[in-house]
Amino acid sequence: MKHLSKLLVVALLVVGFNNIQAQDENNPWQVTFGVNAVDVYPTGDFPNSSFGNELFNATDHWNILPSISYIGVSKNVGGGFSVGAKGSLNKISKWGDDSRDDLSYYGIDGTIKYNFLQNTCIDPFAEIGGGYSWIDEIGAGTANAGVGVNFWFTENIGLTVQSSYKHSFEDYLVSHWQHMAGIAIKFGGTDTDGDGVYDKDDACPEVAGLEAFNGCPDADGDGIEDSKDACPNAAGTKEMNGCPDSDGDGVADKDDACPEVAGLAALAGCPDADGDGVADKDDECPQEAGPAENKGCPWADKDGDSVLDKDDACPEVAGTVANNGCPEVTEEVQKQLNEYARTILFDTGKSSIKAESTAVMVDIITILAEYPTAKFTVEGHTDSVGSAKLNQKLSDSRANSVRDFLIDKGIGSDRLTAIGYGEDKPIATNNTRAGRKSNRRVEINLVK
């Protein structure tokens, strides 16, 4: 056992040397310790050295030290390959079929190992390398080759058994077999976020997550990893891309303007009770269909003339569709209007309206007000007494006097024009007093 400290020093040197290399596999380090058996039967030459039926003749040929007698350290460098070192101690009392007087044995070996399978419970491997072995004070370099298998009980702990042939480069040290069995421990994998998924396989190495999502988190626990979850902090469904849909209307709450009431996708998840395309929350008449431009309410027709108020130029007065909802001036109305107009009296030779004509002017205004979109001409006429020039001027003046009166009482100026015809359009003879009286008149005619 005096050389055990030497083995430990060598192991630590190997660990320190390999530790400067990049770790590129989960649990890249493996430490193995256990017992070894040395078989030097009979001459050390490979064809005859315990090969065949004598290879595993443990009772007669194997030298076993009943204690921990070897330690090995290796580092995975990728692609199934590992490099490492091992040291072993033993006592040689069996030399083939002969006996010896407890010769000391120890060896230090460098190894290159190839594991045939990855991430399996049964893990066979082949190993080559070289080293230096001593029997008592005689030592020599060796070339080594062997096979073995790891049996992993857990991800990190297992049993290793292997056999290696050590070919001596010097005649004074016999070539021999060495068999080993021991406990193997894997370690060294990096798990920065402590989620049990090594960084090498962790898609989110800085954030603790779940193995099912390659180490990425699922903060809301809905079974959809956060990177693919449109609502990572609110549990939802796969159909909603990880978002909740409280009212079950197929619109995720984050996009639902009415998340507590089932509605339509076209209306951002809000209901439309009357089916008019206006969401109830914006519909001023939610139980009665109407257009969006009228806030979901049907258009009114207050005057009942079948022309909607929005299109009705006279929404307060029933009219005709042809006249945009306004009443049309009939021949009877036109006749009545002129019967009133012809009774308007003026001061003699002037355009001032006599006070006694006030009542008839009110009647005219009433008729004009009933047809708010109709336009009229106020026409002035005279008899033939006097010069034509003066009669023209007087007829113009009287027509404008009536127009001004009507405008002053509320009739729109854009609806009235005034024109004087003088003595040019008589309706009776100017040779009689009665005829001249008829010719001195004002007419109010519809502009068609």
C-alpha positions in Angstrom: 0.0 0.0 0.0 3.0 2.3 0.2 2.5 3.3 -3.4 -1.2 4.3 -3.0 -0.2 8.0 -2.4 1.6 7.9 -5.7 -1.5 6.7 -7.5 -3.6 9.5 -5.9 -1.1 12.1 -6.9 -1.1 10.8 -10.5 -4.9 10.9 -10.5 -5.0 14.4 -9.3 -2.5 15.5 -12.0 -4.7 13.8 -14.7 -7.8 15.6 -13.3 -6.0 19.0 -13.3 -4.6 18.4 -16.8 -7.9 17.4 -18.3 -9.9 20.1 -16.5 -8.5 22.8 -18.8 -10.3 21.2 -21.7 -13.7 22.4 -22.7 -16.6 20.3 -21.4 -18.8 19.2 -24.3 -20.7 16.2 -22.9 -23.0 15.8 -19.9 -21.1 14.4 -16.9 -17.8 14.2 -18.8 -15.8 13.0 -15.9 -15.7 9.4 -14.7 -13.9 8.2 -11.6 -13.6 4.4 -11.1 -12.1 2.6 -8.1 -12.1 -1.0 -7.0 -10.1 -4.2 -7.1 -7.7 -5.5 -9.7 -6.3 -8.9 -10.6 -2.9 -9.4 -12.2 -2.3 -12.6 -14.2 1.3 -13.2 -15.3 0.8 -16.8 -16.5 3.1 -18.3 -17.8 5.8 -16.5 -19.7 4.4 -13.1 -20.7 4.3 -13.8 -24.4 0.9 -12.9 -25.8 0.1 -16.2 -27.5 0.8 -18.1 -24.4 0.0 -15.5 -21.7 -3.1 -16.9 -20.0 -4.9 -16.9 -23.3 -7.7 -19.3 -24.0 -9.0 -21.6 -21.3 -6.5 -20.2 -18.7 -7.4 -16.6 -19.2 -10.0 -16.6 -16.4 -8.5 -19.2 -14.2 -8.8 -16.9 -11.2 -8.2 -19.6 -8.6 -4.8 -20.7 -9.8 -3.4 -17.6 -11.6 -5.0 -14.4 -10.5 -3.3 -12.2 -8.0 -5.9 -10.2 -6.1 -5.4 -7.6 -3.3 -8.5 -7.7 -1.1 -8.9 -3.9 -0.9 -9.3 -0.9 -3.1 -6.3 -1.5 -5.4 -6.9 0.7 -8.4 -8.3 4.1 -9.2 -9.0 5.6 -12.7 -10.0 9.0 -13.9 -11.2 9.8 -17.5 -12.7 12.7 -19.3 -15.1 12.5 -22.3 -13.8 14.5 -25.2 -16.7 13.9 -27.5 -17.8 11.4 -30.1 -17.7 8.6 -27.6 -14.0 9.0 -26.9 -12.5 9.6 -23.5 -8.9 10.1 -22.3 -7.7 9.3 -18.8 -5.2 7.7 -16.5 -5.3 4.9 -13.9 -3.1 3.6 -11.2 -3.1 0.2 -9.6 -1.4 -1.8 -6.7 -1.1 -5.5 -6.2 0.8 -8.3 -4.6 2.2 -11.1 -6.8 2.1 -14.5 -5.2 1.0 -16.6 -8.2 3.4 -16.8 -11.1 1.6 -19.1 -13.5 1.5 -22.5 -11.7 4.3 -21.4 -9.5 4.3 -19.3 -6.4 6.3 -16.2 -5.4 7.0 -14.5 -2.2 4.6 -11.6 -2.3 6.2 -9.4 -4.9 5.0 -5.9 -5.0 3.2 -4.7 -8.2 2.1 -1.3 -9.3 1.3 0.4 -12.5 0.5 3.8 -14.0 -1.3 3.9 -17.3 -2.7 6.5 -19.8 -5.8 5.5 -21.7 -7.8 6.3 -24.7 -11.3 4.8 -24.4 -14.1 4.5 -26.9 -17.7 3.8 -25.7 -19.8 2.1 -28.3 -23.2 3.1 -26.9 -24.4 6.4 -25.5 -26.9 7.0 -22.8 -27.6 3.3 -22.2 -27.6 1.3 -19.0 -25.2 -1.2 -20.5 -22.2 0.7 -21.9 -19.5 -1.5 -23.5 -16.1 0.1 -24.4 -12.7 -0.7 -25.8 -9.5 0.9 -24.5 -5.9 1.3 -25.7 -3.0 3.1 -24.2 0.4 2.8 -22.6 2.0 3.0 -19.2 4.6 1.8 -16.9 4.5 -1.2 -14.6 6.8 -2.4 -11.8 7.2 -5.8 -10.2 9.2 -5.2 -7.1 12.0 -2.9 -8.3 11.9 -4.0 -11.9 9.9 -1.7 -14.2 9.2 -1.3 -17.9 6.9 0.5 -20.3 3.9 -1.3 -21.6 1.4 -1.0 -24.6 -2.1 -1.8 -23.4 -5.3 -2.9 -25.0 -8.5 -4.0 -23.4 -12.3 -4.2 -23.4 -14.9 -3.7 -20.7 -18.4 -2.7 -19.9 -20.1 -0.2 -17.6 -23.4 -1.2 -15.9 -25.1 2.1 -14.9 -27.5 1.8 -12.0 -28.4 5.5 -12.1 -27.3 8.3 -14.4 -24.2 8.8 -12.3 -23.3 5.6 -10.5 -22.5 2.2 -12.0 -20.3 -0.9 -12.0 -17.3 -1.3 -14.3 -15.5 -4.5 -15.3 -12.7 -4.8 -17.8 -9.7 -6.8 -18.9 -6.5 -5.5 -20.4 -3.5 -7.0 -21.9 -0.2 -5.2 -21.1 2.6 -5.9 -23.4 6.0 -5.2 -22.0 8.7 -3.5 -24.1 11.5 -5.1 -22.0 12.3 -8.8 -21.6 13.0 -8.5 -17.9 9.4 -7.5 -17.2 6.8 -10.1 -18.2 3.8 -9.1 -20.3 0.6 -9.8 -18.4 -3.2 -9.5 -18.1 -4.9 -7.2 -15.7 -8.6 -7.5 -14.8 -10.5 -4.8 -12.9 -13.9 -4.4 -11.3 -15.0 -1.4 -9.4 -17.5 1.4 -8.8 -17.8 4.1 -11.5 -19.0 7.6 -10.8 -19.8 10.1 -13.5 -19.9 13.8 -12.7 -19.0 17.3 -14.0 -22.1 18.2 -16.0 -23.0 21.9 -15.9 -26.5 22.9 -14.9 -26.4 26.6 -14.6 -30.1 27.1 -13.8 -30.3 24.1 -11.5 -33.4 22.6 -13.3 -31.9 19.1 -13.7 -31.2 19.6 -17.4 -27.6 19.9 -18.2 -26.5 23.1 -20.1 -25.5 21.0 -23.1 -29.1 19.8 -23.6 -30.8 22.9 -22.1 -32.4 25.2 -24.6 -32.8 27.8 -21.8 -29.6 27.3 -19.7 -30.0 30.5 -17.8 -33.6 30.0 -16.8 -34.9 27.0 -14.8 -37.4 25.0 -16.8 -38.7 21.5 -17.4 -37.1 18.4 -18.9 -40.1 18.0 -21.1 -39.3 21.3 -22.7 -35.5 20.8 -23.0 -35.0 22.9 -19.9 -37.2 25.8 -20.9 -39.8 27.2 -18.5 -43.6 27.0 -18.5 -44.4 29.8 -16.0 -48.2 29.3 -16.1 -48.1 25.5 -16.1 -50.4 25.1 -19.1 -48.2 22.6 -20.9 -46.9 25.2 -23.4 -43.4 26.4 -23.0 -43.0 30.2 -22.5 -41.2 30.7 -25.8 -44.2 29.4 -27.7 -46.8 30.7 -25.3 -48.5 34.0 -26.4 -49.6 34.4 -22.7 -46.8 33.0 -20.7 -48.2 34.3 -17.4 -51.8 33.1 -17.8 -52.7 29.5 -18.2 -54.4 28.8 -21.5 -55.0 26.2 -24.1 -53.1 24.9 -27.1 -55.8 26.0 -29.4 -55.5 29.6 -28.1 -51.7 29.5 -28.4 -51.3 29.3 -24.6 -53.8 32.0 -23.8 -57.0 31.7 -21.8 -60.5 32.2 -23.3 -62.7 32.8 -20.3 -66.0 33.1 -22.2 -65.2 30.2 -24.6 -66.0 32.2 -27.7 -62.8 31.3 -29.5 -61.2 34.7 -29.0 -58.3 34.7 -26.5 -58.8 37.0 -23.5 -55.9 39.2 -24.6 -57.7 40.0 -27.9 -61.2 39.9 -26.5 -62.8 43.3 -25.9 -65.6 41.5 -24.0 -63.6 38.6 -22.2 -66.5 37.7 -19.8 -69.2 37.5 -22.4 -69.2 35.1 -25.4 -69.2 37.0 -28.7 -68.0 37.0 -32.3 -64.5 36.9 -33.6 -65.4 39.6 -36.2 -66.4 41.9 -33.3 -63.3 41.3 -31.2 -65.1 38.8 -29.0 -68.1 41.0 -28.2 -71.8 39.9 -28.7 -74.2 41.4 -31.2 -77.7 40.6 -30.0 -79.6 42.1 -32.9 -77.2 40.9 -35.5 -76.7 44.3 -37.1 -72.9 44.1 -37.1 -72.5 46.5 -34.3 -71.2 45.1 -31.0 -73.7 45.5 -28.1 -71.2 47.6 -26.1 -71.2 50.1 -28.9 -74.9 49.7 -30.0 -77.3 52.3 -28.7 -80.1 50.0 -29.8 -78.8 46.5 -29.0 -82.2 44.8 -29.4 -83.0 46.5 -32.6 -81.0 46.2 -35.8 -79.5 49.3 -37.3 -76.5 50.5 -39.3 -73.2 51.3 -37.7 -73.3 54.9 -39.0 -76.3 55.4 -36.8 -74.7 53.7 -33.8 -76.6 50.5 -34.3 -80.1 52.1 -34.3 -82.5 52.1 -37.2 -82.9 55.3 -39.1 -85.9 57.4 -38.0 -88.7 58.7 -40.3 -90.4 61.1 -38.1 -92.8 62.5 -40.6 -93.7 59.0 -41.9 -93.3 59.9 -45.6 -91.1 56.8 -46.3 -88.0 59.0 -46.6 -85.6 58.3 -43.8 -84.7 61.4 -41.7 -81.0 61.1 -42.8 -82.1 61.5 -46.4 -85.2 63.7 -45.8 -84.7 67.3 -46.7 -87.9 68.0 -44.7 -87.7 65.6 -41.8 -90.4 67.4 -39.9 -92.9 67.6 -42.8 -94.3 64.7 -44.8 -93.3 64.9 -48.4 -92.7 62.8 -51.4 -89.8 60.5 -52.3 -89.4 62.3 -55.6 -88.9 65.6 -53.7 -86.4 64.2 -51.2 -89.0 64.0 -48.5 -90.4 67.4 -48.9 -93.9 68.3 -50.0 -94.5 69.3 -53.6 -96.3 72.5 -54.6 -99.4 71.5 -56.4 -101.4 73.5 -59.0 -104.0 74.2 -56.3 -101.4 75.6 -53.9 -99.9 77.7 -56.7 -103.3 79.0 -57.6 -104.0 79.8 -53.9 -100.7 81.5 -53.5 -101.3 83.9 -56.4 -104.9 84.6 -55.2 -103.3 85.9 -52.0 -100.4 87.7 -53.8 -102.8 89.7 -56.1 -104.5 91.2 -53.2 -101.3 92.8 -51.8 -101.9 96.6 -51.8 -99.3 99.3 -52.3 -99.4 103.0 -51.7 -100.3 104.8 -54.9 -97.3 105.2 -57.2 -95.0 103.7 -54.5 -93.6 100.3 -53.5 -94.6 100.5 -49.8 -97.0 97.8 -48.8 -100.2 99.0 -47.1 -100.9 97.9 -43.6 -104.2 96.3 -44.5 -102.2 93.7 -46.5 -100.5 92.3 -43.4 -103.1 89.5 -43.1 -102.6 88.3 -46.6 -98.8 88.5 -46.2 -99.1 86.1 -43.2 -101.2 83.7 -45.4 -98.5 83.8 -48.0 -95.7 83.2 -45.5 -97.7 80.2 -44.1 -97.9 78.6 -47.5 -94.2 79.2 -48.3 -93.2 77.7 -44.9 -95.0 74.5 -45.8 -92.6 73.9 -48.7 -89.2 74.7 -47.2 -87.2 73.6 -50.3 -89.3 75.1 -53.0 -88.1 78.2 -54.7 -90.2 81.0 -56.0 -90.1 84.2 -58.1 -91.8 87.3 -56.9 -93.0 89.1 -60.0 -94.2 92.7 -60.2 -96.7 94.1 -62.8 -98.3 97.5 -63.6 -100.9 98.9 -65.9 -100.1 101.0 -68.9 -100.8 104.4 -67.3 -97.5 106.5 -67.3 -94.3 105.9 -69.1 -93.1 102.4 -69.7 -89.8 103.3 -68.0 -91.4 104.4 -64.8 -93.7 101.4 -64.8 -90.7 99.0 -65.2 -89.0 100.7 -62.3 -92.1 100.6 -60.1 -92.7 96.9 -60.8 -89.1 96.1 -59.9 -89.5 98.1 -56.7 -92.8 96.4 -55.7 -91.5 92.9 -56.4 -88.4 93.5 -54.2 -90.5 95.1 -51.5 -92.6 91.9 -51.2 -89.4 89.7 -51.3 -87.8 91.8 -48.6 -90.9 91.5 -46.4 -91.0 87.7 -46.8 -87.2 87.4 -46.0 -87.7 89.6 -43.0 -90.3 87.2 -41.7 -88.2 84.1 -42.0 -88.4 82.9 -45.6 -84.9 82.0 -46.9 -83.4 84.6 -49.2 -82.0 81.7 -51.4 -85.5 80.6 -52.1 -86.8 84.0 -53.4 -85.9 86.0 -56.5 -87.6 89.3 -57.5 -88.3 90.6 -61.0 -90.4 93.4 -62.5 -92.2 93.1 -65.8 -93.7 96.7 -65.9 -96.7 96.8 -68.2 -95.5 94.0 -70.5 -97.6 91.1 -69.2 -101.2 92.4 -68.7 -103.9 89.9 -67.8 -106.8 92.3 -68.7 -107.4 95.3 -71.0 -105.9 98.6 -69.9 -108.8 100.5 -71.5 -111.0 100.0 -68.4 -110.6 100.8 -64.8 -111.3 97.2 -63.8 -108.8 96.0 -66.3 -106.1 98.3 -65.2 -106.8 97.3 -61.6 -106.3 93.6 -62.5 -103.0 94.4 -64.2 -101.6 96.2 -61.2 -100.6 93.0 -59.3 -97.9 90.9 -57.7 -97.5 87.1 -58.5 -95.5 84.5 -56.6 -94.7 81.6 -58.9 -92.9 78.3 -58.3 -89.5 77.9 -59.9 -89.6 74.5 -61.7 
